[in-house]
Amino acid sequence: MTIKDFELFHGAALTKLLRNDRPVSLRMIETTPAESWAAYTLNDEVILYIKHSKSPSTKTRKDALSWYFTFSEKHLNEIKKMRGDKEVFIALVCGKNKIGRAADNQMCICLLEPKKVDQCIDVNAGKTQTITVQHSPKIQLQVWGNKNSAENPLGIASNAIEAWEVPGS
């Protein structure tokens, strides 16, 4: 049986989160096959919503890779609905088409807490929103969306998912 892209990239995010000294319980939120299967409940306290991209761009800077994440109305409605129950954190898995040793140091996972999500996109917009994650050597991840811009990006630590103290731990 083949491994699907979402399984590979979701597995990377969950491994980074779960392989640390702090115990975390994990439960997939049941969805129908037509839905994205992107949400996981952690410690029965918060929801982790995972998206991935395996097509980085070098358009913005030569020494940087940028990944674009599209949130359709359907995705925004999923997040909005989940927010009615729990806080929703978003993990953006920045991958590559070809995975190997040379690519490993260029891939990353950007963890956005709810407040940071709201600084980038409007989940109530009623139209597609995007978030861009830019990875440059030796600096924080630079993140922007429809609400902020590349001129005013958020700085997110590249190890945020590993350092995250999941509520209820």
C-alpha positions as CSV (number, residue, x, y, z in Angstrom):
1,M,0.0,0.0,0.0
2,T,1.4,3.4,-0.9
3,I,1.9,6.3,1.5
4,K,-0.1,9.4,0.7
5,D,1.4,12.8,0.9
6,F,-0.8,13.9,3.8
7,E,0.1,10.8,5.8
8,L,3.8,11.5,5.3
9,F,3.6,15.2,6.2
10,H,1.1,14.8,9.0
11,G,3.3,12.1,10.4
12,A,6.2,14.5,10.4
13,A,4.3,17.1,12.4
14,L,2.9,14.6,14.9
15,T,6.3,13.0,15.4
16,K,7.9,16.4,16.2
17,L,5.1,17.1,18.7
18,L,4.9,13.7,20.4
19,R,8.6,12.8,20.6
20,N,9.5,14.9,23.6
21,D,9.7,14.7,27.3
22,R,6.1,15.9,27.9
23,P,3.3,13.4,27.6
24,V,0.6,14.3,25.0
25,S,-2.5,12.3,24.2
26,L,-3.7,12.4,20.6
27,R,-7.1,11.7,19.0
28,M,-8.1,12.3,15.4
29,I,-11.3,14.1,15.0
30,E,-13.7,11.9,13.0
31,T,-14.5,13.2,9.6
32,T,-16.0,11.9,6.5
33,P,-13.9,10.8,3.5
34,A,-14.8,13.9,1.6
35,E,-13.3,16.2,4.3
36,S,-9.6,17.0,4.8
37,W,-8.8,14.8,7.8
38,A,-6.6,17.6,9.0
39,A,-7.6,17.9,12.7
40,Y,-6.3,16.3,15.8
41,T,-7.5,16.8,19.4
42,L,-4.5,17.0,21.9
43,N,-5.0,16.2,25.6
44,D,-8.8,16.8,25.1
45,E,-7.9,20.5,25.4
46,V,-6.9,21.9,22.0
47,I,-7.1,21.1,18.3
48,L,-4.1,20.9,16.0
49,Y,-5.0,21.5,12.3
50,I,-2.3,20.4,9.9
51,K,-1.8,21.6,6.3
52,H,1.2,20.7,4.1
53,S,2.9,22.0,1.0
54,K,5.7,20.2,-0.9
55,S,6.3,22.9,-3.5
56,P,8.6,25.6,-2.2
57,S,9.3,28.7,-4.2
58,T,12.4,30.9,-4.3
59,K,10.6,34.0,-5.8
60,T,10.9,36.2,-2.7
61,R,14.7,35.8,-1.9
62,K,17.4,33.6,-3.4
63,D,18.6,32.3,0.0
64,A,15.0,31.6,1.2
65,L,12.3,29.1,0.4
66,S,8.7,30.1,0.6
67,W,5.7,27.8,0.9
68,Y,2.1,29.0,0.2
69,F,-0.8,27.5,2.1
70,T,-4.3,28.0,0.8
71,F,-7.3,28.0,3.1
72,S,-10.5,27.6,1.1
73,E,-13.9,28.6,2.4
74,K,-14.3,24.9,3.4
75,H,-11.1,24.9,5.4
76,L,-12.0,28.2,7.1
77,N,-15.4,26.9,8.0
78,E,-13.9,23.8,9.5
79,I,-11.5,25.9,11.6
80,K,-14.4,28.3,12.6
81,K,-16.6,25.4,13.7
82,M,-13.8,23.7,15.7
83,R,-13.0,27.0,17.4
84,G,-16.5,26.8,18.9
85,D,-15.3,23.9,21.0
86,K,-11.5,24.4,21.6
87,E,-8.6,26.6,20.6
88,V,-7.2,25.7,17.2
89,F,-3.5,25.7,16.5
90,I,-2.3,25.3,13.0
91,A,0.8,23.4,11.9
92,L,2.1,24.3,8.4
93,V,4.4,21.5,7.2
94,C,6.8,22.9,4.7
95,G,8.1,20.0,2.7
96,K,9.7,19.2,-0.7
97,N,8.8,17.0,-3.6
98,K,12.1,15.0,-3.1
99,I,12.9,14.1,0.4
100,G,16.5,13.2,1.3
101,R,19.4,14.2,3.3
102,A,20.2,17.3,1.2
103,A,16.6,18.6,1.6
104,D,16.2,17.8,5.3
105,N,17.6,21.1,6.6
106,Q,15.4,23.1,4.3
107,M,12.1,21.6,5.4
108,C,10.3,22.8,8.5
109,I,7.1,23.0,10.5
110,C,5.6,26.3,11.4
111,L,3.3,26.2,14.4
112,L,0.8,29.1,14.7
113,E,-1.1,29.7,17.9
114,P,-4.7,31.0,17.4
115,K,-3.7,34.6,18.0
116,K,-1.0,34.4,15.3
117,V,-3.4,32.7,12.9
118,D,-5.8,35.7,13.3
119,Q,-2.9,38.1,12.6
120,C,-2.4,36.4,9.3
121,I,-5.9,35.4,8.0
122,D,-9.5,36.1,8.7
123,V,-11.4,32.8,9.2
124,N,-14.6,34.8,8.9
125,A,-13.7,36.3,5.5
126,G,-16.0,34.2,3.5
127,K,-13.4,33.9,0.8
128,T,-10.1,32.0,0.3
129,Q,-7.2,33.1,2.5
130,T,-3.5,32.3,2.2
131,I,-0.5,32.1,4.5
132,T,3.1,32.2,3.3
133,V,5.9,30.7,5.4
134,Q,9.5,31.7,4.4
135,H,12.5,29.8,5.7
136,S,16.0,31.4,5.5
137,P,19.1,30.0,7.0
138,K,19.7,30.9,10.6
139,I,16.7,33.2,11.2
140,Q,13.2,32.7,12.4
141,L,10.5,31.6,10.0
142,Q,8.8,34.6,8.5
143,V,5.0,34.3,8.2
144,W,2.4,36.4,6.5
145,G,-1.1,36.2,5.1
146,N,-4.0,38.3,3.8
147,K,-4.1,40.4,7.0
148,N,-0.4,41.1,7.4
149,S,2.1,41.3,4.6
150,A,5.6,40.3,3.6
151,E,6.7,43.8,4.8
152,N,5.2,43.0,8.2
153,P,5.7,39.3,8.8
154,L,5.4,37.4,12.1
155,G,8.6,35.8,13.3
156,I,8.0,32.2,14.4
157,A,10.7,30.0,15.9
158,S,11.5,27.0,13.7
159,N,11.4,24.7,16.7
160,A,8.0,26.0,18.0
161,I,6.2,22.7,17.6
162,E,8.9,20.8,19.6
163,A,9.0,23.4,22.3
164,W,5.2,23.7,22.6
165,E,3.7,23.1,26.0
166,V,0.5,21.5,24.9
167,P,-2.3,22.5,27.3
168,G,-3.3,19.7,29.6
169,S,0.2,18.1,29.5
